[in-house]
Amino acid sequence: MVEMGMGVSFTPQLSLLREALPKTVQLKITNPVCKRKIGIAWNEDQYLTRAANEFKEFTIQFFEQATATYYDGSS
């Protein structure tokens, strides 16, 4: 509905794909400060497969870079 000009959405910036939504206009909400936390957890006493370790490391690096890119390092 938003892309068709018939709606409004509150969507985290990280979730928007600019190329996929060319007609969508993004407005930054500055007051109140809007935040969300994303977490990942694992049991350090349990064995993690190579795939699980790679996924964990990829996810951590992705969000470290994404927060620096999208939020100017201020999260």
C-alpha positions as CSV (number, residue, x, y, z in Angstrom):
1,M,0.0,0.0,0.0
2,V,2.9,2.4,0.8
3,E,4.5,1.8,-2.6
4,M,1.1,2.5,-4.3
5,G,0.9,5.9,-2.5
6,M,-2.0,4.7,-0.3
7,G,-0.3,4.1,3.1
8,V,2.2,5.0,5.7
9,S,4.7,2.6,7.4
10,F,7.1,2.8,10.2
11,T,10.0,0.6,9.1
12,P,13.5,0.4,10.3
13,Q,15.9,1.9,7.8
14,L,17.9,-1.3,7.7
15,S,14.8,-3.2,6.4
16,L,14.3,-0.9,3.4
17,L,15.7,-1.8,0.0
18,R,15.9,1.4,-1.9
19,E,16.1,-0.3,-5.3
20,A,13.0,-2.4,-4.6
21,L,10.9,0.6,-3.5
22,P,11.6,3.5,-5.9
23,K,8.4,5.4,-5.1
24,T,8.8,5.2,-1.4
25,V,10.0,8.3,0.4
26,Q,11.9,7.9,3.7
27,L,11.5,10.4,6.5
28,K,13.8,10.1,9.5
29,I,12.1,10.2,12.8
30,T,14.2,12.3,15.2
31,N,11.9,12.7,18.1
32,P,11.4,10.5,19.9
33,V,14.6,8.5,19.3
34,C,13.5,5.2,17.8
35,K,15.7,2.2,18.3
36,R,15.4,-1.6,18.1
37,K,17.8,-4.2,19.4
38,I,18.7,-7.3,17.4
39,G,20.4,-10.1,19.3
40,I,22.1,-13.4,18.6
41,A,22.8,-16.0,21.3
42,W,24.6,-19.3,21.6
43,N,25.5,-21.7,24.3
44,E,29.3,-21.5,24.8
45,D,29.3,-24.9,26.4
46,Q,27.8,-26.5,23.2
47,Y,29.7,-27.5,20.1
48,L,28.9,-25.2,17.1
49,T,29.4,-26.6,13.6
50,R,31.5,-24.8,11.1
51,A,28.4,-23.5,9.4
52,A,27.0,-22.2,12.7
53,N,30.3,-20.4,13.5
54,E,30.4,-18.9,10.0
55,F,26.8,-17.7,10.3
56,K,27.5,-16.2,13.8
57,E,30.6,-14.4,12.6
58,F,28.9,-13.2,9.4
59,T,25.9,-11.9,11.3
60,I,28.0,-10.0,13.9
61,Q,30.1,-8.4,11.2
62,F,27.1,-7.5,9.0
63,F,25.4,-5.7,11.8
64,E,28.5,-3.9,13.0
65,Q,29.0,-2.6,9.4
66,A,25.3,-1.9,8.9
67,T,25.0,0.2,12.1
68,A,28.1,2.2,11.1
69,T,26.7,2.8,7.6
70,Y,23.0,3.4,8.3
71,Y,23.3,5.1,11.7
72,D,26.6,7.0,11.4
73,G,28.1,4.9,14.2
74,S,25.6,6.3,16.7
75,S,23.3,3.5,17.9
